[in-house]
Amino acid sequence: MKRNKMKRTFKKYGWFILFALVGAFGGYLYWYHIGCKSGTCPITSKWYSTSLYGALLGYLSGDLISGMFKKSRKHP
């Protein structure tokens, strides 16, 4: 029973999770290579804040892309 529910959840939200993880990894890479080293920048001075912003942007990008591929439903 749990397995079936987990499959449905992943089928419904899988792309969002994938895009959020890719965004978080991209945010971490941004912090590592470009981020503010002095500590005065509120977003880019800590790895977890840039990763969270990257995850948010990844999630929103996934939502945008999935919305473009969904078939439009016409209501009678």
C-alpha positions as CSV (number, residue, x, y, z in Angstrom):
1,M,0.0,0.0,0.0
2,K,2.8,2.5,0.9
3,R,4.7,1.6,-2.2
4,N,1.8,2.4,-4.5
5,K,1.3,5.8,-2.7
6,M,4.9,6.6,-3.0
7,K,4.9,5.8,-6.8
8,R,1.9,8.1,-7.3
9,T,3.6,10.9,-5.3
10,F,6.8,10.5,-7.2
11,K,4.9,10.4,-10.5
12,K,3.1,13.6,-9.6
13,Y,6.0,15.5,-8.1
14,G,9.1,13.8,-9.5
15,W,10.0,16.5,-12.0
16,F,9.7,19.2,-9.4
17,I,12.0,17.3,-7.0
18,L,14.5,16.7,-9.7
19,F,14.6,20.3,-10.8
20,A,14.9,21.4,-7.2
21,L,17.8,19.1,-6.6
22,V,19.6,20.3,-9.7
23,G,18.9,23.9,-8.7
24,A,20.3,23.3,-5.2
25,F,23.4,21.7,-6.7
26,G,23.8,24.7,-9.0
27,G,23.4,27.1,-6.1
28,Y,26.2,25.3,-4.3
29,L,28.4,25.4,-7.3
30,Y,27.7,29.1,-7.6
31,W,28.7,29.6,-4.0
32,Y,31.9,27.5,-4.4
33,H,33.2,29.2,-7.5
34,I,31.7,32.8,-7.4
35,G,30.2,33.4,-4.0
36,C,31.1,36.2,-1.7
37,K,34.2,35.3,0.4
38,S,34.2,38.3,2.8
39,G,30.9,37.3,4.4
40,T,29.2,40.7,3.8
41,C,26.9,39.4,1.1
42,P,23.6,38.1,2.7
43,I,22.8,35.5,0.1
44,T,26.1,34.3,-1.4
45,S,28.3,34.3,1.7
46,K,26.9,31.0,3.0
47,W,26.6,27.7,1.0
48,Y,23.2,26.8,2.4
49,S,21.5,30.1,1.5
50,T,22.7,29.9,-2.1
51,S,21.6,26.2,-2.3
52,L,18.2,27.1,-0.9
53,Y,17.8,29.9,-3.5
54,G,19.0,27.5,-6.2
55,A,16.5,24.9,-5.1
56,L,13.7,27.5,-5.2
57,L,14.6,28.6,-8.6
58,G,14.9,25.0,-9.8
59,Y,11.5,24.2,-8.4
60,L,9.9,27.2,-10.1
61,S,11.7,26.3,-13.4
62,G,10.3,22.8,-13.2
63,D,6.9,24.2,-12.6
64,L,7.2,26.4,-15.6
65,I,8.5,23.7,-17.9
66,S,5.9,21.1,-16.7
67,G,3.2,23.7,-17.3
68,M,4.4,24.1,-20.9
69,F,4.1,20.4,-21.6
70,K,0.8,19.7,-20.0
71,K,-2.1,19.5,-22.4
72,S,-4.5,22.3,-22.0
73,R,-8.0,21.2,-20.8
74,K,-11.0,22.8,-22.3
75,H,-14.0,23.0,-20.1
76,P,-17.4,22.6,-21.7
